[in-house]
Amino acid sequence: MNTRELGLPMPVASPRPAELPSAVTIWEVGPRDGLQNESEVVPPAVKLDFLTRLAEAGLTVVETTSFVHPKWVPQLADAAEVIDGLTPREGVRYPVLVPNERGLDRAIESGVRDVAIFAAATESFTRKNLNRSLDEQFGMFDPVVSRATAEGMDVRGYVSMVFGDPWEGAVPIEQVVSVGKRLLGMGCSQLSLGDTIGSATPGHVEAVIGAFVAEGVGVDRLAVHFHDTYGQALANTYAALRLGVSTVDSSAGGLGGCPYAKSATGNLATEDLVWMLDGLGIEHGVDLAALVDTSVWMAGQLGRPSPSAVVKALAG
């Protein structure tokens, strides 16, 4: 049954606390970060339908795919086909992850205007994910960012393992800030701070964001990307909002994880985020009913129920 027929309940909106942003940009990562971790390859036609449905639900940033070598992420081997088949919706950005210069070449050839690079805050993860040391990763990313910005493209920088690493444990905050500032210095317009294994807690989030601010990085340059491994994603998001962060990454239906960190379970579900934002009186532009419909549909395509608590409550 279409969820619109169920008479969706809505959260009771309370007066928005003064320290919270009046509006939040939701950076939807489901089509890329969500589907890259699937055991079965999702057909391009389904991905294109997914992209259309997400845009029609009101999401204004929909991370589409990654121009990564098929050997490493076979689920995204159809990146060029998906980009070629996409009918962009006016006012919607469709960023693409590019791991290296070859990925950037493919993005430029496909007419992409927004790209992202994927760095890490720890030695262990950069070696496992990029086959480079923590310092060597910057030599790989520098020409990508330089060329992309010269082409007039916007470049986002992801920093993974910000709040914990499965091989190293706790990550020194000063190390995270150093990595982030180097990416911004290269020309990245925004940093997405990733809780790759979902181990962060609100106090830790406040400490990391506070450290960036103390080093002169404005909260307008920061976004957050939480995984819900320990059920802390919404609490961590609220902590970031209280400090002025106004871009939050999430994945429709809670899809995704990280193919290089097996302890990383699903991303923060976009529906769960929207429910909280509605209750806080924060603008976001997303039609919750349409989004729930989309996640129920995608769950059917994948053959399993959505892990999102809000999807379960409203469509169950």
BALOBA-1460 file (C-alpha; in Angstrom, 3 decimals):
// residues 316
<rec num="1" residu="m" x="0.000" y="0.000" z="0.000"/>
<rec num="2" residu="n" x="1.214" y="3.512" z="-0.782"/>
<rec num="3" residu="t" x="2.141" y="5.212" z="2.487"/>
<rec num="4" residu="r" x="0.126" y="8.285" z="1.514"/>
<rec num="5" residu="e" x="-3.001" y="6.161" z="1.984"/>
<rec num="6" residu="l" x="-2.116" y="5.448" z="5.603"/>
<rec num="7" residu="g" x="-2.617" y="8.985" z="6.932"/>
<rec num="8" residu="l" x="0.977" y="9.523" z="8.024"/>
<rec num="9" residu="p" x="1.361" y="10.865" z="11.560"/>
<rec num="10" residu="m" x="3.712" y="13.791" z="11.915"/>
<rec num="11" residu="p" x="6.041" y="14.683" z="14.778"/>
<rec num="12" residu="v" x="4.893" y="17.534" z="16.988"/>
<rec num="13" residu="a" x="7.053" y="20.521" z="16.115"/>
<rec num="14" residu="s" x="8.431" y="22.296" z="19.156"/>
<rec num="15" residu="p" x="9.860" y="25.826" z="19.108"/>
<rec num="16" residu="r" x="13.284" y="25.595" z="17.483"/>
<rec num="17" residu="p" x="16.078" y="26.128" z="20.029"/>
<rec num="18" residu="a" x="17.965" y="29.317" z="19.189"/>
<rec num="19" residu="e" x="21.305" y="27.574" z="18.727"/>
<rec num="20" residu="l" x="20.017" y="25.276" z="15.972"/>
<rec num="21" residu="p" x="20.168" y="26.221" z="12.265"/>
<rec num="22" residu="s" x="16.887" y="27.329" z="10.701"/>
<rec num="23" residu="a" x="17.452" y="25.062" z="7.694"/>
<rec num="24" residu="v" x="19.509" y="21.959" z="6.954"/>
<rec num="25" residu="t" x="20.801" y="20.635" z="3.649"/>
<rec num="26" residu="i" x="20.388" y="16.871" z="3.500"/>
<rec num="27" residu="w" x="23.186" y="15.313" z="1.443"/>
<rec num="28" residu="e" x="21.582" y="12.082" z="0.238"/>
<rec num="29" residu="v" x="24.183" y="9.325" z="-0.217"/>
<rec num="30" residu="g" x="21.933" y="6.306" z="-0.789"/>
<rec num="31" residu="p" x="22.570" y="5.806" z="-4.521"/>
<rec num="32" residu="r" x="26.338" y="5.788" z="-4.027"/>
<rec num="33" residu="d" x="27.272" y="4.973" z="-0.437"/>
<rec num="34" residu="g" x="24.126" y="2.943" z="0.096"/>
<rec num="35" residu="l" x="24.264" y="0.716" z="-2.975"/>
<rec num="36" residu="q" x="28.042" y="0.252" z="-3.132"/>
<rec num="37" residu="n" x="27.860" y="-2.189" z="-0.234"/>
<rec num="38" residu="e" x="25.174" y="-4.454" z="-1.707"/>
<rec num="39" residu="s" x="26.119" y="-8.089" z="-2.323"/>
<rec num="40" residu="e" x="24.160" y="-8.075" z="-5.587"/>
<rec num="41" residu="v" x="24.553" y="-5.514" z="-8.349"/>
<rec num="42" residu="v" x="21.497" y="-3.279" z="-8.712"/>
<rec num="43" residu="p" x="20.554" y="-2.764" z="-12.405"/>
<rec num="44" residu="p" x="21.156" y="0.706" z="-13.873"/>
<rec num="45" residu="a" x="17.442" y="1.160" z="-14.620"/>
<rec num="46" residu="v" x="16.608" y="0.658" z="-10.934"/>
<rec num="47" residu="k" x="19.322" y="3.124" z="-9.907"/>
<rec num="48" residu="l" x="17.976" y="5.723" z="-12.317"/>
<rec num="49" residu="d" x="14.464" y="5.243" z="-10.961"/>
<rec num="50" residu="f" x="15.846" y="5.594" z="-7.437"/>
<rec num="51" residu="l" x="17.571" y="8.867" z="-8.365"/>
<rec num="52" residu="t" x="14.381" y="10.228" z="-9.902"/>
<rec num="53" residu="r" x="12.260" y="9.290" z="-6.903"/>
<rec num="54" residu="l" x="14.713" y="10.881" z="-4.447"/>
<rec num="55" residu="a" x="14.782" y="14.137" z="-6.387"/>
<rec num="56" residu="e" x="10.993" y="14.171" z="-6.657"/>
<rec num="57" residu="a" x="10.802" y="13.709" z="-2.871"/>
<rec num="58" residu="g" x="12.543" y="17.069" z="-2.490"/>
<rec num="59" residu="l" x="16.169" y="16.132" z="-1.900"/>
<rec num="60" residu="t" x="18.389" y="18.786" z="-3.459"/>
<rec num="61" residu="v" x="21.718" y="16.942" z="-3.233"/>
<rec num="62" residu="v" x="21.773" y="13.316" z="-4.372"/>
<rec num="63" residu="e" x="25.192" y="11.669" z="-4.526"/>
<rec num="64" residu="t" x="24.831" y="9.572" z="-7.637"/>
<rec num="65" residu="t" x="27.702" y="7.118" z="-8.075"/>
<rec num="66" residu="s" x="31.487" y="6.759" z="-8.065"/>
<rec num="67" residu="f" x="33.951" y="6.551" z="-10.930"/>
<rec num="68" residu="v" x="35.960" y="3.894" z="-9.151"/>
<rec num="69" residu="h" x="37.593" y="0.882" z="-10.813"/>
<rec num="70" residu="p" x="35.054" y="-1.978" z="-11.082"/>
<rec num="71" residu="k" x="37.582" y="-4.330" z="-9.483"/>
<rec num="72" residu="w" x="37.216" y="-2.492" z="-6.181"/>
<rec num="73" residu="v" x="33.512" y="-1.642" z="-6.206"/>
<rec num="74" residu="p" x="31.759" y="-3.795" z="-8.834"/>
<rec num="75" residu="q" x="28.366" y="-2.507" z="-7.700"/>
<rec num="76" residu="l" x="29.242" y="0.865" z="-9.285"/>
<rec num="77" residu="a" x="30.782" y="-0.412" z="-12.503"/>
<rec num="78" residu="d" x="27.851" y="1.115" z="-14.386"/>
<rec num="79" residu="a" x="28.685" y="4.685" z="-13.296"/>
<rec num="80" residu="a" x="28.990" y="6.094" z="-16.823"/>
<rec num="81" residu="e" x="25.753" y="4.400" z="-17.903"/>
<rec num="82" residu="v" x="23.904" y="5.824" z="-14.915"/>
<rec num="83" residu="i" x="25.211" y="9.352" z="-15.502"/>
<rec num="84" residu="d" x="24.387" y="9.139" z="-19.211"/>
<rec num="85" residu="g" x="20.852" y="7.952" z="-18.434"/>
<rec num="86" residu="l" x="20.148" y="10.539" z="-15.743"/>
<rec num="87" residu="t" x="17.576" y="13.240" z="-16.393"/>
<rec num="88" residu="p" x="18.610" y="15.983" z="-13.959"/>
<rec num="89" residu="r" x="15.877" y="17.743" z="-12.031"/>
<rec num="90" residu="e" x="16.173" y="21.512" z="-11.891"/>
<rec num="91" residu="g" x="17.690" y="22.697" z="-8.627"/>
<rec num="92" residu="v" x="19.175" y="19.311" z="-7.731"/>
<rec num="93" residu="r" x="22.910" y="18.612" z="-7.512"/>
<rec num="94" residu="y" x="24.202" y="15.154" z="-8.440"/>
<rec num="95" residu="p" x="27.741" y="14.788" z="-7.004"/>
<rec num="96" residu="v" x="29.989" y="11.886" z="-8.004"/>
<rec num="97" residu="l" x="32.862" y="10.377" z="-6.009"/>
<rec num="98" residu="v" x="36.203" y="10.326" z="-7.843"/>
<rec num="99" residu="p" x="39.029" y="8.321" z="-6.234"/>
<rec num="100" residu="n" x="41.879" y="9.542" z="-8.477"/>
<rec num="101" residu="e" x="42.745" y="11.412" z="-11.672"/>
<rec num="102" residu="r" x="41.372" y="8.660" z="-13.892"/>
<rec num="103" residu="g" x="38.079" y="8.922" z="-12.053"/>
<rec num="104" residu="l" x="38.146" y="12.676" z="-12.573"/>
<rec num="105" residu="d" x="38.795" y="12.168" z="-16.294"/>
<rec num="106" residu="r" x="35.654" y="10.045" z="-16.495"/>
<rec num="107" residu="a" x="33.656" y="12.608" z="-14.531"/>
<rec num="108" residu="i" x="34.737" y="15.418" z="-16.851"/>
<rec num="109" residu="e" x="33.929" y="13.301" z="-19.917"/>
<rec num="110" residu="s" x="30.451" y="12.671" z="-18.480"/>
<rec num="111" residu="g" x="29.774" y="16.350" z="-17.847"/>
<rec num="112" residu="v" x="29.673" y="16.068" z="-14.050"/>
<rec num="113" residu="r" x="29.912" y="19.386" z="-12.199"/>
<rec num="114" residu="d" x="30.188" y="18.246" z="-8.563"/>
<rec num="115" residu="v" x="32.761" y="15.727" z="-7.354"/>
<rec num="116" residu="a" x="34.007" y="14.394" z="-4.042"/>
<rec num="117" residu="i" x="37.245" y="12.793" z="-2.889"/>
<rec num="118" residu="f" x="37.500" y="10.224" z="-0.115"/>
<rec num="119" residu="a" x="40.387" y="10.694" z="2.313"/>
<rec num="120" residu="a" x="40.970" y="9.181" z="5.735"/>
<rec num="121" residu="a" x="42.245" y="10.339" z="9.105"/>
<rec num="122" residu="t" x="44.264" y="7.198" z="9.914"/>
<rec num="123" residu="e" x="47.308" y="5.396" z="8.583"/>
<rec num="124" residu="s" x="45.696" y="1.959" z="8.675"/>
<rec num="125" residu="f" x="42.648" y="2.893" z="6.648"/>
<rec num="126" residu="t" x="44.547" y="4.818" z="3.986"/>
<rec num="127" residu="r" x="46.794" y="1.804" z="3.459"/>
<rec num="128" residu="k" x="43.880" y="-0.627" z="3.243"/>
<rec num="129" residu="n" x="41.615" y="1.638" z="1.182"/>
<rec num="130" residu="l" x="44.108" y="3.598" z="-0.950"/>
<rec num="131" residu="n" x="47.309" y="1.531" z="-0.684"/>
<rec num="132" residu="r" x="49.077" y="4.676" z="0.483"/>
<rec num="133" residu="s" x="50.292" y="6.140" z="3.752"/>
<rec num="134" residu="l" x="48.371" y="8.836" z="5.582"/>
<rec num="135" residu="d" x="50.681" y="11.487" z="4.128"/>
<rec num="136" residu="e" x="50.899" y="9.975" z="0.635"/>
<rec num="137" residu="q" x="47.144" y="10.233" z="0.108"/>
<rec num="138" residu="f" x="47.477" y="13.998" z="-0.325"/>
<rec num="139" residu="g" x="49.834" y="13.533" z="-3.262"/>
<rec num="140" residu="m" x="47.077" y="11.544" z="-4.960"/>
<rec num="141" residu="f" x="44.302" y="14.029" z="-4.169"/>
<rec num="142" residu="d" x="46.123" y="17.300" z="-4.863"/>
<rec num="143" residu="p" x="46.084" y="17.031" z="-8.691"/>
<rec num="144" residu="v" x="42.475" y="15.838" z="-8.601"/>
<rec num="145" residu="v" x="41.317" y="18.875" z="-6.631"/>
<rec num="146" residu="s" x="43.489" y="21.271" z="-8.612"/>
<rec num="147" residu="r" x="42.235" y="20.034" z="-11.972"/>
<rec num="148" residu="a" x="38.626" y="19.860" z="-10.835"/>
<rec num="149" residu="t" x="38.571" y="23.400" z="-9.486"/>
<rec num="150" residu="a" x="40.316" y="24.637" z="-12.650"/>
<rec num="151" residu="e" x="37.422" y="23.068" z="-14.582"/>
<rec num="152" residu="g" x="34.983" y="25.060" z="-12.455"/>
<rec num="153" residu="m" x="33.828" y="21.978" z="-10.534"/>
<rec num="154" residu="d" x="32.894" y="21.968" z="-6.873"/>
<rec num="155" residu="v" x="34.938" y="19.509" z="-4.781"/>
<rec num="156" residu="r" x="33.839" y="18.021" z="-1.497"/>
<rec num="157" residu="g" x="36.317" y="16.252" z="0.791"/>
<rec num="158" residu="y" x="35.260" y="13.213" z="2.790"/>
<rec num="159" residu="v" x="37.339" y="12.365" z="5.860"/>
<rec num="160" residu="s" x="36.678" y="8.819" z="7.044"/>
<rec num="161" residu="m" x="37.615" y="7.249" z="10.397"/>
<rec num="162" residu="v" x="37.237" y="10.600" z="12.161"/>
<rec num="163" residu="f" x="35.835" y="9.192" z="15.391"/>
<rec num="164" residu="g" x="37.427" y="5.759" z="15.545"/>
<rec num="165" residu="d" x="39.308" y="3.187" z="13.495"/>
<rec num="166" residu="p" x="38.788" y="-0.607" z="13.718"/>
<rec num="167" residu="w" x="42.549" y="-1.216" z="13.530"/>
<rec num="168" residu="e" x="43.873" y="1.753" z="15.521"/>
<rec num="169" residu="g" x="41.079" y="2.523" z="17.962"/>
<rec num="170" residu="a" x="40.703" y="6.149" z="19.048"/>
<rec num="171" residu="v" x="41.904" y="8.732" z="16.531"/>
<rec num="172" residu="p" x="43.711" y="11.834" z="17.867"/>
<rec num="173" residu="i" x="41.549" y="14.878" z="17.236"/>
<rec num="174" residu="e" x="44.550" y="16.962" z="16.191"/>
<rec num="175" residu="q" x="45.298" y="14.371" z="13.489"/>
<rec num="176" residu="v" x="41.735" y="14.660" z="12.173"/>
<rec num="177" residu="v" x="41.962" y="18.455" z="12.077"/>
<rec num="178" residu="s" x="45.312" y="18.319" z="10.293"/>
<rec num="179" residu="v" x="43.913" y="16.062" z="7.559"/>
<rec num="180" residu="g" x="40.818" y="18.207" z="7.166"/>
<rec num="181" residu="k" x="42.714" y="21.481" z="6.937"/>
<rec num="182" residu="r" x="45.008" y="20.057" z="4.262"/>
<rec num="183" residu="l" x="41.995" y="19.081" z="2.160"/>
<rec num="184" residu="l" x="40.453" y="22.536" z="2.570"/>
<rec num="185" residu="g" x="43.807" y="24.084" z="1.689"/>
<rec num="186" residu="m" x="43.846" y="22.128" z="-1.571"/>
<rec num="187" residu="g" x="40.550" y="23.691" z="-2.570"/>
<rec num="188" residu="c" x="37.793" y="21.482" z="-1.163"/>
<rec num="189" residu="s" x="34.712" y="23.584" z="-0.505"/>
<rec num="190" residu="q" x="33.398" y="21.390" z="2.309"/>
<rec num="191" residu="l" x="34.531" y="18.602" z="4.619"/>
<rec num="192" residu="s" x="32.250" y="15.714" z="5.495"/>
<rec num="193" residu="l" x="33.378" y="14.276" z="8.833"/>
<rec num="194" residu="g" x="32.731" y="10.547" z="8.737"/>
<rec num="195" residu="d" x="31.959" y="8.279" z="11.667"/>
<rec num="196" residu="t" x="32.790" y="5.265" z="9.519"/>
<rec num="197" residu="i" x="32.370" y="2.603" z="12.194"/>
<rec num="198" residu="g" x="29.578" y="4.374" z="14.069"/>
<rec num="199" residu="s" x="31.474" y="4.659" z="17.345"/>
<rec num="200" residu="a" x="31.057" y="8.400" z="17.973"/>
<rec num="201" residu="t" x="29.094" y="9.860" z="20.868"/>
<rec num="202" residu="p" x="27.781" y="13.434" z="21.187"/>
<rec num="203" residu="g" x="30.587" y="14.693" z="23.416"/>
<rec num="204" residu="h" x="33.171" y="13.393" z="20.967"/>
<rec num="205" residu="v" x="31.346" y="15.087" z="18.102"/>
<rec num="206" residu="e" x="31.370" y="18.389" z="19.972"/>
<rec num="207" residu="a" x="35.093" y="18.030" z="20.699"/>
<rec num="208" residu="v" x="35.998" y="17.368" z="17.046"/>
<rec num="209" residu="i" x="33.885" y="20.208" z="15.652"/>
<rec num="210" residu="g" x="35.138" y="22.526" z="18.386"/>
<rec num="211" residu="a" x="38.731" y="21.682" z="17.452"/>
<rec num="212" residu="f" x="38.105" y="22.638" z="13.829"/>
<rec num="213" residu="v" x="36.520" y="25.918" z="14.877"/>
<rec num="214" residu="a" x="39.456" y="26.644" z="17.185"/>
<rec num="215" residu="e" x="41.748" y="26.234" z="14.169"/>
<rec num="216" residu="g" x="39.782" y="28.771" z="12.171"/>
<rec num="217" residu="v" x="37.528" y="26.423" z="10.164"/>
<rec num="218" residu="g" x="33.964" y="27.734" z="10.093"/>
<rec num="219" residu="v" x="31.091" y="25.354" z="10.723"/>
<rec num="220" residu="d" x="29.734" y="26.356" z="7.310"/>
<rec num="221" residu="r" x="32.635" y="24.358" z="5.822"/>
<rec num="222" residu="l" x="31.726" y="21.220" z="7.801"/>
<rec num="223" residu="a" x="29.201" y="18.438" z="7.243"/>
<rec num="224" residu="v" x="28.648" y="15.269" z="9.262"/>
<rec num="225" residu="h" x="28.256" y="11.675" z="8.125"/>
<rec num="226" residu="f" x="27.171" y="9.255" z="10.841"/>
<rec num="227" residu="h" x="26.657" y="5.510" z="10.858"/>
<rec num="228" residu="d" x="24.212" y="3.993" z="13.315"/>
<rec num="229" residu="t" x="26.245" y="0.984" z="14.449"/>
<rec num="230" residu="y" x="25.687" y="1.766" z="18.135"/>
<rec num="231" residu="g" x="22.415" y="3.647" z="17.732"/>
<rec num="232" residu="q" x="24.053" y="7.060" z="18.181"/>
<rec num="233" residu="a" x="23.580" y="8.625" z="14.733"/>
<rec num="234" residu="l" x="20.649" y="10.918" z="15.577"/>
<rec num="235" residu="a" x="22.115" y="11.979" z="18.917"/>
<rec num="236" residu="n" x="25.405" y="12.773" z="17.192"/>
<rec num="237" residu="t" x="23.590" y="14.731" z="14.498"/>
<rec num="238" residu="y" x="21.799" y="16.798" z="17.121"/>
<rec num="239" residu="a" x="25.128" y="17.575" z="18.782"/>
<rec num="240" residu="a" x="26.508" y="18.804" z="15.453"/>
<rec num="241" residu="l" x="23.399" y="20.905" z="14.775"/>
<rec num="242" residu="r" x="23.758" y="22.587" z="18.174"/>
<rec num="243" residu="l" x="27.207" y="23.780" z="17.091"/>
<rec num="244" residu="g" x="25.850" y="25.242" z="13.852"/>
<rec num="245" residu="v" x="26.539" y="22.478" z="11.329"/>
<rec num="246" residu="s" x="23.838" y="22.666" z="8.659"/>
<rec num="247" residu="t" x="24.743" y="19.922" z="6.161"/>
<rec num="248" residu="v" x="24.001" y="16.330" z="7.181"/>
<rec num="249" residu="d" x="24.714" y="13.201" z="5.141"/>
<rec num="250" residu="s" x="22.122" y="10.425" z="5.237"/>
<rec num="251" residu="s" x="20.897" y="7.506" z="3.190"/>
<rec num="252" residu="a" x="17.308" y="6.764" z="2.188"/>
<rec num="253" residu="g" x="16.070" y="3.778" z="4.155"/>
<rec num="254" residu="g" x="19.361" y="3.547" z="6.068"/>
<rec num="255" residu="l" x="21.128" y="1.798" z="3.201"/>
<rec num="256" residu="g" x="24.858" y="1.340" z="3.185"/>
<rec num="257" residu="g" x="27.996" y="0.819" z="5.126"/>
<rec num="258" residu="c" x="31.626" y="0.708" z="4.079"/>
<rec num="259" residu="p" x="33.081" y="-2.121" z="1.949"/>
<rec num="260" residu="y" x="36.521" y="-1.584" z="3.519"/>
<rec num="261" residu="a" x="35.402" y="-1.528" z="7.168"/>
<rec num="262" residu="k" x="33.315" y="-4.589" z="7.944"/>
<rec num="263" residu="s" x="32.200" y="-3.244" z="11.319"/>
<rec num="264" residu="a" x="30.479" y="-0.298" z="9.623"/>
<rec num="265" residu="t" x="26.744" y="-0.866" z="9.463"/>
<rec num="266" residu="g" x="24.146" y="1.341" z="7.825"/>
<rec num="267" residu="n" x="24.172" y="5.070" z="7.414"/>
<rec num="268" residu="l" x="21.831" y="7.385" z="9.267"/>
<rec num="269" residu="a" x="18.455" y="6.879" z="7.581"/>
<rec num="270" residu="t" x="17.184" y="9.978" z="5.789"/>
<rec num="271" residu="e" x="13.647" y="9.328" z="7.056"/>
<rec num="272" residu="d" x="14.845" y="9.222" z="10.665"/>
<rec num="273" residu="l" x="16.718" y="12.486" z="10.122"/>
<rec num="274" residu="v" x="13.687" y="14.155" z="8.508"/>
<rec num="275" residu="w" x="11.447" y="13.081" z="11.392"/>
<rec num="276" residu="m" x="13.818" y="14.693" z="13.900"/>
<rec num="277" residu="l" x="14.220" y="17.875" z="11.846"/>
<rec num="278" residu="d" x="10.439" y="18.208" z="11.526"/>
<rec num="279" residu="g" x="10.098" y="17.912" z="15.273"/>
<rec num="280" residu="l" x="12.720" y="20.609" z="15.762"/>
<rec num="281" residu="g" x="11.068" y="22.972" z="13.307"/>
<rec num="282" residu="i" x="14.084" y="22.939" z="10.981"/>
<rec num="283" residu="e" x="13.439" y="23.390" z="7.248"/>
<rec num="284" residu="h" x="14.774" y="20.720" z="4.861"/>
<rec num="285" residu="g" x="12.424" y="20.604" z="1.874"/>
<rec num="286" residu="v" x="11.788" y="16.852" z="1.858"/>
<rec num="287" residu="d" x="8.370" y="15.220" z="1.482"/>
<rec num="288" residu="l" x="8.510" y="12.472" z="4.109"/>
<rec num="289" residu="a" x="5.642" y="10.459" z="2.627"/>
<rec num="290" residu="a" x="7.271" y="10.404" z="-0.812"/>
<rec num="291" residu="l" x="10.596" y="9.460" z="0.738"/>
<rec num="292" residu="v" x="9.091" y="6.584" z="2.724"/>
<rec num="293" residu="d" x="7.397" y="5.365" z="-0.454"/>
<rec num="294" residu="t" x="10.779" y="5.424" z="-2.185"/>
<rec num="295" residu="s" x="12.516" y="3.443" z="0.529"/>
<rec num="296" residu="v" x="9.718" y="0.868" z="0.671"/>
<rec num="297" residu="w" x="10.025" y="0.495" z="-3.109"/>
<rec num="298" residu="m" x="13.833" y="0.151" z="-2.931"/>
<rec num="299" residu="a" x="13.560" y="-2.392" z="-0.113"/>
<rec num="300" residu="g" x="11.382" y="-4.426" z="-2.450"/>
<rec num="301" residu="q" x="14.020" y="-4.188" z="-5.162"/>
<rec num="302" residu="l" x="16.667" y="-5.428" z="-2.720"/>
<rec num="303" residu="g" x="14.472" y="-8.152" z="-1.255"/>
<rec num="304" residu="r" x="14.674" y="-7.114" z="2.381"/>
<rec num="305" residu="p" x="12.990" y="-4.600" z="4.702"/>
<rec num="306" residu="s" x="14.427" y="-1.164" z="5.330"/>
<rec num="307" residu="p" x="16.352" y="-0.809" z="8.623"/>
<rec num="308" residu="s" x="15.030" y="2.731" z="9.090"/>
<rec num="309" residu="a" x="12.953" y="3.040" z="12.249"/>
<rec num="310" residu="v" x="10.714" y="5.671" z="10.668"/>
<rec num="311" residu="v" x="10.119" y="3.586" z="7.545"/>
<rec num="312" residu="k" x="9.187" y="0.619" z="9.726"/>
<rec num="313" residu="a" x="6.814" y="2.745" z="11.800"/>
<rec num="314" residu="l" x="5.071" y="4.467" z="8.917"/>
<rec num="315" residu="a" x="4.975" y="1.674" z="6.358"/>
<rec num="316" residu="g" x="5.025" y="-1.407" z="8.541"/>
